[in-house]
């Protein structure tokens, strides 16, 4: 079974057709903090992404596309999502 980071990578690849994409699970660095998962994985993620779909969109609109693509992950316990637009 793919990790949460791998699942997020697949989802963003399918929906946003990125030219550059990196997904990093930073959950282990947040162990013991609010929202941390019991497994130490999948609760705090960093996404670095560039996509042609972002052309002519504001920063807020670009972030919204990423959040919308990952809403079910958020609903299932993704506590923190850092988005870096590159």
C-alpha beads as a LAMMPS data file, in Angstrom:
LAMMPS data file: protein, C-alpha beads

86 atoms
85 bonds

1 atom types
1 bond types

-500.0 500.0 xlo xhi
-500.0 500.0 ylo yhi
-500.0 500.0 zlo zhi

Masses

1 110.0

Atoms # bond

1 1 1 0.000 0.000 0.000
2 1 1 1.402 3.432 -0.928
3 1 1 2.316 5.865 1.831
4 1 1 0.248 9.022 2.315
5 1 1 3.031 11.011 0.639
6 1 1 2.932 8.670 -2.364
7 1 1 -0.862 8.897 -2.525
8 1 1 -0.709 12.696 -2.416
9 1 1 1.944 12.667 -5.141
10 1 1 -0.266 10.475 -7.335
11 1 1 -3.341 12.636 -6.725
12 1 1 -1.584 15.898 -7.523
13 1 1 0.017 14.360 -10.617
14 1 1 -3.399 13.238 -11.881
15 1 1 -5.293 16.433 -11.125
16 1 1 -2.762 19.243 -11.548
17 1 1 -0.355 17.833 -14.169
18 1 1 2.706 19.352 -12.466
19 1 1 5.944 20.099 -14.243
20 1 1 7.687 19.823 -10.882
21 1 1 6.416 18.089 -7.754
22 1 1 7.938 17.060 -4.454
23 1 1 5.933 15.724 -1.509
24 1 1 7.660 15.425 1.855
25 1 1 6.165 13.825 4.965
26 1 1 7.306 16.005 7.875
27 1 1 5.132 14.220 10.448
28 1 1 8.006 12.698 12.422
29 1 1 9.274 16.203 13.243
30 1 1 5.906 16.983 14.829
31 1 1 5.575 13.944 17.096
32 1 1 3.790 14.903 20.285
33 1 1 2.345 18.089 18.791
34 1 1 -1.342 18.755 18.238
35 1 1 -2.617 16.874 15.206
36 1 1 0.315 14.464 15.057
37 1 1 -0.636 10.958 14.007
38 1 1 -0.031 7.976 16.264
39 1 1 2.052 6.359 13.512
40 1 1 4.254 9.421 13.007
41 1 1 3.266 9.563 9.336
42 1 1 0.754 11.336 7.140
43 1 1 -0.318 14.211 9.381
44 1 1 2.124 16.976 8.369
45 1 1 3.026 17.266 4.695
46 1 1 5.000 19.707 2.536
47 1 1 4.209 20.014 -1.164
48 1 1 6.497 21.863 -3.590
49 1 1 4.689 22.195 -6.909
50 1 1 4.706 23.943 -10.283
51 1 1 1.901 23.412 -12.764
52 1 1 0.816 24.947 -16.065
53 1 1 -2.675 25.053 -14.541
54 1 1 -1.396 27.824 -12.252
55 1 1 -0.790 30.206 -15.152
56 1 1 -2.658 33.485 -14.684
57 1 1 -4.007 32.420 -11.262
58 1 1 -3.361 34.332 -8.069
59 1 1 -1.379 32.746 -5.252
60 1 1 -4.622 32.142 -3.341
61 1 1 -6.251 30.483 -6.356
62 1 1 -3.212 28.232 -6.831
63 1 1 -3.306 27.176 -3.181
64 1 1 -7.048 26.531 -3.493
65 1 1 -6.431 24.124 -6.399
66 1 1 -3.998 22.140 -4.252
67 1 1 -6.322 22.130 -1.221
68 1 1 -9.289 21.098 -3.381
69 1 1 -7.303 18.212 -4.888
70 1 1 -6.365 16.997 -1.391
71 1 1 -9.618 17.669 0.490
72 1 1 -10.317 13.998 1.208
73 1 1 -6.844 13.642 2.765
74 1 1 -7.631 16.630 4.991
75 1 1 -10.970 15.066 5.911
76 1 1 -9.129 11.853 6.870
77 1 1 -6.608 13.470 9.208
78 1 1 -4.051 15.477 7.235
79 1 1 -3.459 18.097 9.916
80 1 1 -0.944 20.450 8.298
81 1 1 -0.209 21.117 4.648
82 1 1 2.614 23.460 3.666
83 1 1 2.433 24.484 0.011
84 1 1 5.409 25.935 -1.825
85 1 1 4.607 27.216 -5.293
86 1 1 7.662 27.008 -7.522

Bonds

1 1 1 2
2 1 2 3
3 1 3 4
4 1 4 5
5 1 5 6
6 1 6 7
7 1 7 8
8 1 8 9
9 1 9 10
10 1 10 11
11 1 11 12
12 1 12 13
13 1 13 14
14 1 14 15
15 1 15 16
16 1 16 17
17 1 17 18
18 1 18 19
19 1 19 20
20 1 20 21
21 1 21 22
22 1 22 23
23 1 23 24
24 1 24 25
25 1 25 26
26 1 26 27
27 1 27 28
28 1 28 29
29 1 29 30
30 1 30 31
31 1 31 32
32 1 32 33
33 1 33 34
34 1 34 35
35 1 35 36
36 1 36 37
37 1 37 38
38 1 38 39
39 1 39 40
40 1 40 41
41 1 41 42
42 1 42 43
43 1 43 44
44 1 44 45
45 1 45 46
46 1 46 47
47 1 47 48
48 1 48 49
49 1 49 50
50 1 50 51
51 1 51 52
52 1 52 53
53 1 53 54
54 1 54 55
55 1 55 56
56 1 56 57
57 1 57 58
58 1 58 59
59 1 59 60
60 1 60 61
61 1 61 62
62 1 62 63
63 1 63 64
64 1 64 65
65 1 65 66
66 1 66 67
67 1 67 68
68 1 68 69
69 1 69 70
70 1 70 71
71 1 71 72
72 1 72 73
73 1 73 74
74 1 74 75
75 1 75 76
76 1 76 77
77 1 77 78
78 1 78 79
79 1 79 80
80 1 80 81
81 1 81 82
82 1 82 83
83 1 83 84
84 1 84 85
85 1 85 86
